[in-house]
């Protein structure tokens, strides 16, 4: 648990370091442009202008891949604590693990080298993590979180997904520009996921401690 939490907290630091080393999209753009560059730009071996991006690429891809591999054991432990039939627990674990492996695929296929594989990994990871997170939240034991927490996350997820669908439609119809809307949406998704994951790690740790305290009280009373 502590290793996973430390990894998640260290990931933004690694992203910041990759941003600091990023040389810029082209000759006119120096450095990373938060509103116009996707995070995947940090993982490219060379920028579109041909500048070497080895340092940022190395930091970003290693940090991304390691973070997603480190969280896989947590998906197993966490999904095993859900209510309901066992197949639901396995489905949740497979969705979340599929997400982690998809993001590892993103890290190992820089966009400038393998764009089609890179995009396939991105879309696949997003497609499986949405049901995975919803199953984790909605199927949580009542001792883990209350119904208000579950309802709040379900409503938030619905609003977020509908908003992103609407914005994507407006982009495809050329009502809104792809830049900066696309990069901003990506960063919102990443921030929401990591915010949820850190909160879930904290809640799950508290849940385990309550269980250990209850077990200790039961032993003492006997």
C-alpha positions as a Markdown table, in Angstrom:
| # | Residue | x | y | z |
|---|---|---|---|---|
| 1 | Unk | 0.0 | 0.0 | 0.0 |
| 2 | Unk | 2.7 | 2.5 | 1.0 |
| 3 | Unk | 4.7 | 1.6 | -2.1 |
| 4 | Unk | 1.7 | 2.3 | -4.4 |
| 5 | Unk | 0.9 | 5.5 | -2.6 |
| 6 | Unk | 4.5 | 6.7 | -2.8 |
| 7 | Unk | 4.6 | 5.9 | -6.5 |
| 8 | Unk | 1.4 | 7.8 | -7.2 |
| 9 | Unk | 2.7 | 10.8 | -5.3 |
| 10 | Unk | 6.1 | 10.7 | -7.0 |
| 11 | Unk | 4.5 | 10.6 | -10.5 |
| 12 | Unk | 3.6 | 14.3 | -10.7 |
| 13 | Unk | 7.2 | 15.1 | -9.7 |
| 14 | Unk | 8.5 | 13.0 | -12.5 |
| 15 | Unk | 6.0 | 14.7 | -14.9 |
| 16 | Unk | 7.3 | 18.1 | -13.8 |
| 17 | Unk | 10.9 | 17.0 | -14.4 |
| 18 | Unk | 10.0 | 15.7 | -17.9 |
| 19 | Unk | 8.3 | 19.1 | -18.6 |
| 20 | Unk | 11.4 | 20.9 | -17.5 |
| 21 | Unk | 13.5 | 18.9 | -20.0 |
| 22 | Unk | 11.1 | 19.1 | -22.9 |
| 23 | Unk | 12.7 | 21.3 | -25.6 |
| 24 | Unk | 9.5 | 22.5 | -27.3 |
| 25 | Unk | 7.2 | 21.4 | -30.1 |
| 26 | Unk | 9.0 | 23.4 | -32.8 |
| 27 | Unk | 11.3 | 26.3 | -33.4 |
| 28 | Unk | 8.6 | 28.8 | -32.5 |
| 29 | Unk | 7.6 | 27.1 | -29.3 |
| 30 | Unk | 10.2 | 26.8 | -26.5 |
| 31 | Unk | 9.3 | 24.4 | -23.7 |
| 32 | Unk | 6.1 | 22.5 | -22.9 |
| 33 | Unk | 2.9 | 24.3 | -23.7 |
| 34 | Unk | 0.3 | 23.2 | -21.1 |
| 35 | Unk | -2.7 | 24.3 | -23.2 |
| 36 | Unk | -1.5 | 23.0 | -26.6 |
| 37 | Unk | 0.7 | 19.9 | -26.0 |
| 38 | Unk | -0.6 | 16.5 | -25.0 |
| 39 | Unk | 1.2 | 14.6 | -22.2 |
| 40 | Unk | 2.2 | 12.1 | -24.9 |
| 41 | Unk | 4.5 | 14.8 | -26.3 |
| 42 | Unk | 6.8 | 14.3 | -23.3 |
| 43 | Unk | 7.2 | 10.6 | -24.2 |
| 44 | Unk | 8.3 | 11.2 | -27.8 |
| 45 | Unk | 11.9 | 10.4 | -28.6 |
| 46 | Unk | 12.1 | 13.5 | -30.9 |
| 47 | Unk | 9.9 | 16.6 | -31.2 |
| 48 | Unk | 8.0 | 17.4 | -34.4 |
| 49 | Unk | 10.8 | 19.9 | -35.2 |
| 50 | Unk | 13.4 | 17.1 | -34.9 |
| 51 | Unk | 14.8 | 18.2 | -31.5 |
| 52 | Unk | 16.2 | 15.4 | -29.3 |
| 53 | Unk | 13.9 | 14.6 | -26.4 |
| 54 | Unk | 15.8 | 11.8 | -24.8 |
| 55 | Unk | 15.8 | 13.0 | -21.2 |
| 56 | Unk | 12.1 | 14.0 | -21.0 |
| 57 | Unk | 11.2 | 10.8 | -22.9 |
| 58 | Unk | 13.1 | 8.6 | -20.6 |
| 59 | Unk | 11.7 | 10.2 | -17.4 |
| 60 | Unk | 8.1 | 10.3 | -18.6 |
| 61 | Unk | 7.9 | 6.7 | -20.0 |
| 62 | Unk | 9.7 | 5.1 | -17.1 |
| 63 | Unk | 7.6 | 6.9 | -14.6 |
| 64 | Unk | 4.4 | 6.2 | -16.4 |
| 65 | Unk | 5.2 | 2.5 | -17.0 |
| 66 | Unk | 6.4 | 1.9 | -13.4 |
| 67 | Unk | 3.4 | 3.6 | -11.9 |
| 68 | Unk | 1.0 | 1.5 | -13.8 |
| 69 | Unk | 2.8 | -1.7 | -13.1 |
| 70 | Unk | 3.1 | -0.9 | -9.4 |
| 71 | Unk | -0.7 | -0.4 | -9.0 |
| 72 | Unk | -1.7 | -3.8 | -10.5 |
| 73 | Unk | -1.4 | -5.6 | -7.1 |
| 74 | Unk | -3.6 | -2.9 | -5.6 |
| 75 | Unk | -6.3 | -3.6 | -8.2 |
| 76 | Unk | -6.3 | -7.3 | -7.1 |
| 77 | Unk | -6.5 | -6.5 | -3.4 |
| 78 | Unk | -9.1 | -3.8 | -3.9 |
| 79 | Unk | -11.4 | -5.7 | -6.2 |
| 80 | Unk | -11.3 | -8.7 | -3.9 |
| 81 | Unk | -13.1 | -6.6 | -1.3 |
| 82 | Unk | -16.1 | -5.8 | -3.4 |
| 83 | Unk | -19.6 | -7.0 | -2.6 |
| 84 | Unk | -21.4 | -9.3 | -5.0 |
| 85 | Unk | -20.5 | -12.4 | -7.0 |
| 86 | Unk | -16.9 | -13.4 | -7.6 |
| 87 | Unk | -17.2 | -12.9 | -11.4 |
| 88 | Unk | -17.9 | -9.2 | -10.7 |
| 89 | Unk | -14.7 | -9.0 | -8.7 |
| 90 | Unk | -12.7 | -10.6 | -11.5 |
| 91 | Unk | -14.3 | -8.3 | -14.1 |
| 92 | Unk | -13.3 | -5.3 | -12.0 |
| 93 | Unk | -9.8 | -6.6 | -11.7 |
| 94 | Unk | -9.5 | -7.3 | -15.4 |
| 95 | Unk | -10.8 | -3.9 | -16.3 |
| 96 | Unk | -8.4 | -2.1 | -14.0 |
| 97 | Unk | -5.5 | -4.3 | -15.0 |
| 98 | Unk | -6.3 | -3.8 | -18.7 |
| 99 | Unk | -6.1 | -0.1 | -18.1 |
| 100 | Unk | -2.7 | -0.4 | -16.4 |
| 101 | Unk | -1.3 | -2.6 | -19.2 |
| 102 | Unk | -2.8 | -0.2 | -21.8 |
| 103 | Unk | -1.0 | 2.7 | -20.3 |
| 104 | Unk | 2.2 | 0.6 | -20.2 |
| 105 | Unk | 1.6 | 0.2 | -23.9 |
| 106 | Unk | 1.4 | 4.0 | -24.2 |
| 107 | Unk | 4.8 | 4.3 | -22.4 |
| 108 | Unk | 6.5 | 1.7 | -24.6 |
| 109 | Unk | 5.1 | 3.1 | -27.9 |
| 110 | Unk | 6.1 | 6.7 | -28.3 |
| 111 | Unk | 3.7 | 8.6 | -30.5 |
| 112 | Unk | 6.4 | 9.7 | -33.0 |
| 113 | Unk | 7.5 | 6.1 | -33.5 |
| 114 | Unk | 4.3 | 4.1 | -33.4 |
| 115 | Unk | 1.3 | 6.5 | -33.5 |
| 116 | Unk | -1.4 | 3.9 | -34.3 |
| 117 | Unk | -0.3 | 1.5 | -31.5 |
| 118 | Unk | 0.0 | 4.5 | -29.2 |
| 119 | Unk | -3.5 | 5.7 | -29.9 |
| 120 | Unk | -5.0 | 2.2 | -29.7 |
| 121 | Unk | -3.4 | 1.8 | -26.2 |
| 122 | Unk | -4.8 | 5.2 | -25.1 |
| 123 | Unk | -8.4 | 4.5 | -26.3 |
| 124 | Unk | -8.3 | 0.9 | -24.9 |
| 125 | Unk | -7.1 | 2.1 | -21.5 |
| 126 | Unk | -9.8 | 4.8 | -21.3 |
| 127 | Unk | -12.5 | 2.3 | -22.4 |
| 128 | Unk | -11.8 | -0.2 | -19.6 |
| 129 | Unk | -10.9 | 2.1 | -16.7 |
| 130 | Unk | -14.3 | 3.9 | -16.7 |
| 131 | Unk | -16.3 | 0.7 | -15.9 |
| 132 | Unk | -13.4 | -0.5 | -13.7 |
| 133 | Unk | -13.5 | 2.6 | -11.5 |
| 134 | Unk | -17.3 | 2.7 | -11.4 |
| 135 | Unk | -17.4 | -1.0 | -10.3 |
| 136 | Unk | -14.8 | -0.3 | -7.6 |
| 137 | Unk | -16.8 | 2.7 | -6.3 |
| 138 | Unk | -20.3 | 1.4 | -6.6 |
| 139 | Unk | -19.5 | -2.2 | -5.4 |
| 140 | Unk | -17.5 | -1.1 | -2.3 |
| 141 | Unk | -18.4 | -2.6 | 1.0 |
| 142 | Unk | -20.6 | -0.3 | 3.2 |
| 143 | Unk | -17.8 | -0.4 | 5.8 |
| 144 | Unk | -15.5 | 1.1 | 3.2 |
| 145 | Unk | -17.5 | 4.1 | 2.1 |
| 146 | Unk | -21.1 | 5.3 | 2.6 |
| 147 | Unk | -23.8 | 5.6 | 0.0 |
| 148 | Unk | -23.3 | 9.4 | -0.3 |
| 149 | Unk | -19.7 | 8.8 | -1.5 |
| 150 | Unk | -20.8 | 6.3 | -4.1 |
| 151 | Unk | -23.7 | 8.4 | -5.4 |
| 152 | Unk | -21.4 | 11.5 | -5.6 |
| 153 | Unk | -18.8 | 9.7 | -7.7 |
| 154 | Unk | -21.5 | 8.2 | -9.9 |
| 155 | Unk | -23.1 | 11.6 | -10.6 |
| 156 | Unk | -19.7 | 13.2 | -11.1 |
| 157 | Unk | -18.6 | 10.5 | -13.6 |
| 158 | Unk | -21.9 | 10.8 | -15.5 |
| 159 | Unk | -21.5 | 14.6 | -15.8 |
| 160 | Unk | -17.8 | 14.4 | -16.7 |
| 161 | Unk | -18.4 | 11.7 | -19.5 |
| 162 | Unk | -21.4 | 13.6 | -20.9 |
| 163 | Unk | -19.5 | 16.8 | -20.9 |
| 164 | Unk | -16.5 | 15.3 | -22.7 |
| 165 | Unk | -18.8 | 13.6 | -25.2 |
| 166 | Unk | -20.5 | 16.9 | -26.0 |
| 167 | Unk | -17.2 | 18.7 | -26.3 |
| 168 | Unk | -15.9 | 16.0 | -28.6 |
| 169 | Unk | -18.9 | 16.3 | -30.8 |
| 170 | Unk | -18.4 | 20.1 | -30.9 |
| 171 | Unk | -14.8 | 19.5 | -31.9 |
| 172 | Unk | -15.7 | 17.1 | -34.7 |
| 173 | Unk | -18.3 | 19.6 | -36.0 |
| 174 | Unk | -15.6 | 22.3 | -36.0 |
| 175 | Unk | -17.6 | 24.4 | -33.5 |
| 176 | Unk | -14.7 | 24.2 | -31.0 |
| 177 | Unk | -11.0 | 24.0 | -31.9 |
| 178 | Unk | -9.1 | 20.8 | -31.2 |
| 179 | Unk | -6.4 | 22.9 | -29.5 |
| 180 | Unk | -6.6 | 23.7 | -26.7 |
| 181 | Unk | -9.8 | 21.7 | -25.9 |
| 182 | Unk | -8.2 | 18.3 | -26.6 |
| 183 | Unk | -5.1 | 18.7 | -24.4 |
| 184 | Unk | -7.1 | 20.3 | -21.6 |
| 185 | Unk | -9.6 | 17.4 | -21.6 |
| 186 | Unk | -6.7 | 14.9 | -21.4 |
| 187 | Unk | -5.2 | 16.7 | -18.4 |
| 188 | Unk | -8.6 | 16.8 | -16.7 |
| 189 | Unk | -9.0 | 13.0 | -17.1 |
| 190 | Unk | -5.5 | 12.4 | -15.8 |
| 191 | Unk | -6.0 | 14.7 | -12.8 |
| 192 | Unk | -9.4 | 13.1 | -11.9 |
| 193 | Unk | -8.0 | 9.6 | -12.1 |
| 194 | Unk | -5.0 | 10.3 | -10.0 |
| 195 | Unk | -7.0 | 12.3 | -7.5 |
| 196 | Unk | -9.5 | 9.4 | -7.2 |
| 197 | Unk | -6.7 | 6.8 | -6.9 |
| 198 | Unk | -4.9 | 8.7 | -4.1 |
| 199 | Unk | -8.2 | 9.2 | -2.2 |
| 200 | Unk | -9.1 | 5.5 | -2.7 |
| 201 | Unk | -5.7 | 4.4 | -1.4 |
| 202 | Unk | -6.2 | 6.5 | 1.7 |
| 203 | Unk | -9.8 | 5.3 | 2.2 |
| 204 | Unk | -8.8 | 1.7 | 1.7 |
| 205 | Unk | -5.9 | 2.0 | 4.2 |
| 206 | Unk | -8.3 | 3.4 | 6.8 |
| 207 | Unk | -10.7 | 0.6 | 6.0 |
| 208 | Unk | -8.0 | -2.0 | 6.7 |
| 209 | Unk | -7.0 | -0.3 | 9.9 |
| 210 | Unk | -10.6 | -0.4 | 11.1 |
| 211 | Unk | -10.8 | -4.1 | 10.3 |
| 212 | Unk | -7.6 | -4.8 | 12.2 |
| 213 | Unk | -8.8 | -2.8 | 15.2 |
| 214 | Unk | -12.1 | -4.6 | 15.2 |
| 215 | Unk | -10.3 | -8.0 | 15.1 |
| 216 | Unk | -8.0 | -6.9 | 17.9 |
| 217 | Unk | -11.0 | -5.9 | 20.0 |
| 218 | Unk | -12.7 | -9.2 | 19.4 |
| 219 | Unk | -9.6 | -11.1 | 20.5 |
| 220 | Unk | -9.3 | -9.0 | 23.6 |
| 221 | Unk | -12.9 | -9.5 | 24.5 |
| 222 | Unk | -12.4 | -13.3 | 24.3 |
